[in-house]
Amino acid sequence: MQQDSSSTASGTLPKVADQHETIRLLREENARLRSDLEHVVAKSRAQDSEEIWTDAMRRGISYSDGQSQTSSIGAGRLLRQLSGISKERMKTGRIRNSNEFEYLPRPSTNEAQLEADFVRWGYCLVQDALSPTQIQRQLDRLLDQAEAERKIDTAIMTSRNERAQLVNNLVLKGDVFRDIVEFKESAAQQGPLVDRLLTKIMGQGFGLGCAHGSIVHQGGGLQELHIDQGLMPLPYPPWPFGSLIIWCFSDFSLEEGATYIVPGSHRTSDGTTVFSVGVNLVDLVDSDPGLVAICAPAGTCILTDTRVLHCGGRRTAPGTRYGMRCHYNRHFIRALHEQSGANHHVPDDIYELLSDRLKHMMGITQSNLNPIGELTSDS
């Protein structure tokens, strides 16, 4: 081969391999890479079975608190960082309405948009989930029940000076409540849509943790920031254990006592939960958009991920905020709320009215195939 006189290379130019030679060289290289990969995998397996397991066995039983898995460190300890912060932010005017941020969820009936909002921000808003007539039916029955409980001195007042009332265990207190809990269209016109979303969140056969009415007058309603699966020990899997939904019987806004939430505080983009040992939750609250009040007109249904930071908001405007909160759990988890114990003690006449699905949701058919029945003085 002659040297190209225009080339700056010294010596004879290399001969380019033909097609068959190129294929042969590539095959040889591929074989070497396969051999190297098998060697690395074999070494990794050997280390896993020998070194890693030896270290784990040497450490023995070593849960985070030195005792047991069930008392392992949970989100409750992490949440102590946020003690008093909702009150401080409310008093200093550092909580904004969610509708001030264009990118935060707005009421919608587009299922794909609702799913996207839930994944990104930890909550979504189902538009016109209740018609005005359906709202009024729920509200009339809730007010009657709340008044009756106050008269017989069994009312659960949740704020100082009786500025808020919780009406517990609504499944036992009216057909309208039972129907909305299992998403009947006659009780909630977008009930089937809410049902589909919850099934995507938790899978088939999810259970009911609690269903209670919330009545908040001016000056009432403020809670500490929390997550709704805080009793579960860490580490969390990359999905929520449940979902809290709120049926809005009146308008929700900052002044009207809407739920405060830290959008996006539930997970990272790859699904990993935000709550882990060493996390700085104050930085999370201070990040954009921070702590906001969910804005939603009456009739909206709010669905939340049980890992998202939120709390009840203080109502500063005259009047009253009304709603219904229902907590649902994955089917293999017992109810996470203290109010759920009443699910197993159902008056005989009410038991006959429960649908098969409600019995399953309440855990009756899971825990005892026969109704426990009414509690008596001898129980």
Secondary structure, DSSP 8 states (H G I E B T S, - for coil): ----TT----S-------HHHHHHHHHHHHHHHHHHHHHHHHHHHHHIIIIIHHHHHHH-S--TTSS-STTS-BHHHHHGGGTTHHHHHHHTT--EEGGGSTTS---B--HHHHHHHHHHHSEEEETT-S-HHHHHHHHHHHHHHHHHHHHTT--EE-SGGG-EEEE--GGGS-HHHHHHHTT-TTT-TTHHHHHHHHHHHH-TT-EEEEEEEEEEETT------B-TTTTSBSS--SS-SEEEEEEESS-B-TTBT--EE-TT-SB-TTS-BS--TT--HHHHHHSTT-SEE--B-TT-EEEEETTS-EE---B-SSSEEEEEEEEEE-TTS---SGGGGGGG---HHHHTT--HHHHHHHTHHHH-SS------TT-
